[in-house]
């Protein structure tokens, strides 16, 4: 049912996939003239103009996925997103400022130099230009459904790659198909990015343990095809998800071996990735802390505070 349009992005990941069915568009791409022109050309091949789009569905609040939503809303489309995603994309700069404030302190407490922590958390500011704020007209969530081009589409909440991420599943003939954003990708292991607490003072989400649980549910859901946020259709969903889970487990075991004595998450990051440039250290810390979270959930490591620093050691 959904047709894919590859939309250019300025990001290292490359083009993002927008999906069209009838007059419903999923993840229109980043707010750039190149992306807008490419998407309009795709719509023209279906004899549609931008004003013909009635609904824009957002899988998750990253600018390469939601950035053009405001342009379509200005032309009359309704924007659909999860509650958590809606809060983020309504004030994307405010979200960045909140994350920056949290992660500067968090990274320092995990062993990172203050100047490095500030540099790492400053870098995402450049993304703001590609994700202008947009209000959500309809909040959707786990267990909801909607009709898209005469087909019933089920909405599910997943955790792992981004806050408030949704998938959209439907029957296409004999196939069970899922539009999965960046939660499952064909030849990239999606990064389980660290997330701040949903509100100040709350507990930090343990992203990777939840992501592994969500992936296991998707592996067992009986999908025949997955339509990812980047690159080609996944034709062996269970096999691909198993590969991702295996990669996660291998990395978890590598982290366990690095905790031979009391250590910080920054030490673990450097143990996993030699000479990691500052531009990649948010991803690196997401990996290190995520796998330490998994080991802590398994009672294989413990975390304690020592002199204002968070230190991990074998249980």
Residue, then its C-alpha position, 0 to 999 in steps of 0.5 A: x500500500x505505501x509507496x516509498x520516496x527517498x528524500x535527501x538529507x544533510x545527515x550522514x545516514x543519507x536519504x530518508x524514506x517518506x511513504x505515501x498511501x492515498x493522501x496520507x504521508x509518513x515522515x516527509x523528511x527534513x525542512x530543506x529546499x532540496x528535500x521539498x523539491x524531491x518530495x514534490x516531484x514524487x507527489x507529481x508522479x502521482x498527480x498530487x500537489x502538496x495541498x492534496x496531502x490530508x494527513x502527515x504521520x510522524x514515526x519519531x521526533x528526529x528532524x530528518x523525519x518530521x522537518x517538512x510537516x509544518x509546510x504540509x500543515x500550513x497547506x491544510x494537512x493534519x499532523x499525527x504523532x504520539x503524545x511524547x513526540x508531539x511535545x518534542x516537535x512543538x518546541x524542538x529548540x526547547x527540547x534541545x536546550x533541556x537535553x543539553x542541560x541534562x547531558x552536560x551534567x550527566x556526561x561529567x558525572x560519568x567521567x567526561x571532561x566538562x569542555x568535552x561534554x559541552x562540545x558534545x551537547x552543543x553539536x545537535x544545535x545545527x539540527x534545529x534548522x531542519x526541524x521547525x516546530x509543528x503542532x500535532x492535530x491528532x495524538x495517537x498511541x499504542x493500540x489505536x488504529x486508523x483507515x489509510x487508503x481503505x486499509x486498516x492500520x494499527x498503531x504501536x508504540x516502540x522504545x529504543x531509537x527515539x522518544x515517542x516512536x510509533x510503528x504502523x502495521x497493516x495487511x497487504x494481501x497475504x503479507x503483514x507489513x510494518x512501517x517502522x521508522x528507524x526502529x529496525x533498519x536493513x543494514x545499520x544497527x540503529x543507535x539506542x540514543x540516550x534520552x533525558x528524563x521525561x521531566x526534570x527530577x524523574x528517572x532517566x529512561x533505560x533505553x537499551x533494555x526497553x529496546x531489546x524487549x521491543x525488538x523481541x516483540x517485533x521479531x515474534x509479531x509475524x511480519x512479512x515485510x518492514x518498511x524502514x526509515x532509511x534504505x531498502x525494504x526488509x524482506x526477512x524481518x525476523x531474521x534481520x531483528x535477530x541479527x540486531x539483537x545478536x549484535x546488541x548481545x555481542x556488544x553487551x558482552x564486550x562491555x562486561x569484559x571492560x568492567x574488570x575493575x571499577x570504571x566509568x561509562x567514559x572509560x567503557x566508551x573509549x574501550x569500545x571505540x578508540x580515538x572516537x571524535x567528539x562528533x561521535x561521542x554522544x552515540x558512543x556514550x549511548x552505546x556505553x551507558x546503554x549496555x551498562x544499563x543492560x548489565x545492571x538490569x541483569x544484576x551483573x554490574x552495580x552502579x554507585x556514586x564515588x566523589x560525584x562520579x558514577x562508577x560501575x563494577x562487577x556485582 
